Amino acid sequence: MSFWVYILRCADNSYYTGHTDNLEKRIGEHQAGLSDSYTSGRLPVELVFSQECSTRIEALTAERQIKGWSRKKKEAMMRGDWAEVSRLAKGADREGVSDHPSTSSGRTGNE
């Protein structure tokens, strides 16, 4: 049996991430508004990413990880731009945050 993690783009341009053991059936449920979830009020939806997983735990773990990502990072993954995913994982997608870690001790010199 295969399991899937997937991302849908909703009519309001938001993303929904989920996992399932029957991708085709689950997407159909979302598109028909049968799922009692985030997507039912944001139809129509479009499948924009899916990845097969070997176990339900692997699919659930991937879903939870992706849900914690920024929109930019999700879109980089959907494009297959793994260099950008890696860059964004280092905090480069946070506004006002430097791409480089601080090397300062935090002392002001007046101590």
C-alpha positions in Angstrom: 0.0 0.0 0.0 1.2 3.5 -0.9 0.6 6.7 1.0 0.8 10.2 -0.2 1.6 13.7 1.0 -0.1 16.4 -1.2 -0.6 20.1 -1.6 -3.7 21.7 -3.1 -4.0 25.3 -4.3 -7.4 26.7 -3.3 -9.5 29.2 -5.1 -8.3 32.0 -2.8 -4.7 31.1 -3.8 -3.9 29.6 -0.3 -2.4 26.1 0.1 -3.7 23.1 1.9 -1.4 20.2 2.8 -2.6 16.7 3.6 -1.8 13.0 3.5 -3.8 10.0 2.3 -3.6 6.4 1.3 -5.8 7.0 -1.8 -4.7 10.2 -3.6 -7.2 10.1 -6.4 -10.2 9.5 -4.1 -9.1 12.1 -1.6 -8.6 14.8 -4.2 -12.0 14.0 -5.6 -13.5 14.4 -2.1 -11.8 17.8 -1.8 -13.0 19.0 -5.2 -16.6 17.9 -4.5 -16.6 19.7 -1.2 -17.1 16.5 0.7 -14.2 16.9 3.0 -15.1 18.7 6.2 -11.9 20.7 6.1 -10.2 23.9 5.2 -10.8 23.4 1.5 -14.6 23.0 1.5 -15.1 26.8 1.6 -12.3 27.5 -0.9 -13.3 25.6 -4.0 -12.2 24.8 -6.6 -9.0 23.2 -5.6 -6.1 22.0 -7.8 -3.5 19.4 -7.0 -0.1 21.2 -7.3 2.2 18.7 -5.5 2.2 15.1 -4.4 4.9 12.7 -3.2 4.6 9.0 -2.6 5.6 7.7 0.8 6.2 4.1 2.0 4.3 4.4 5.3 1.5 6.4 6.8 3.9 7.7 9.4 6.3 9.0 6.7 3.4 10.7 4.9 2.1 12.3 8.2 5.6 13.4 9.1 6.1 15.0 5.7 2.7 16.7 6.0 3.5 18.2 9.4 7.0 19.4 8.2 5.5 21.0 5.1 2.7 22.7 7.1 5.4 24.4 9.1 7.1 25.9 6.1 6.7 29.4 4.6 4.8 29.8 1.4 8.1 30.6 -0.4 9.7 27.4 0.8 6.6 25.3 -0.3 6.7 26.9 -3.7 10.4 26.2 -4.1 9.8 22.6 -3.3 6.9 22.4 -5.8 9.3 23.8 -8.5 11.9 21.2 -7.5 14.3 24.0 -6.5 16.1 22.2 -3.7 18.9 24.7 -3.5 16.3 27.4 -2.7 14.5 25.1 -0.2 17.9 24.6 1.6 18.6 28.4 1.5 15.1 29.1 2.9 15.6 26.4 5.6 18.4 28.5 7.0 16.1 31.4 7.7 16.6 33.4 4.6 12.8 33.7 4.0 12.2 35.6 7.3 11.8 39.3 6.6 14.6 41.4 8.1 16.7 38.4 9.0 20.2 38.1 7.7 21.3 35.1 5.7 24.4 35.0 7.9 24.5 34.0 11.6 25.7 36.6 14.1 29.2 36.3 15.3 28.8 38.9 18.0 29.0 38.0 21.7 26.2 40.3 22.4 28.3 42.5 24.6 28.3 46.3 24.0 31.9 46.9 25.2 30.6 49.0 28.2 30.8 46.1 30.6 
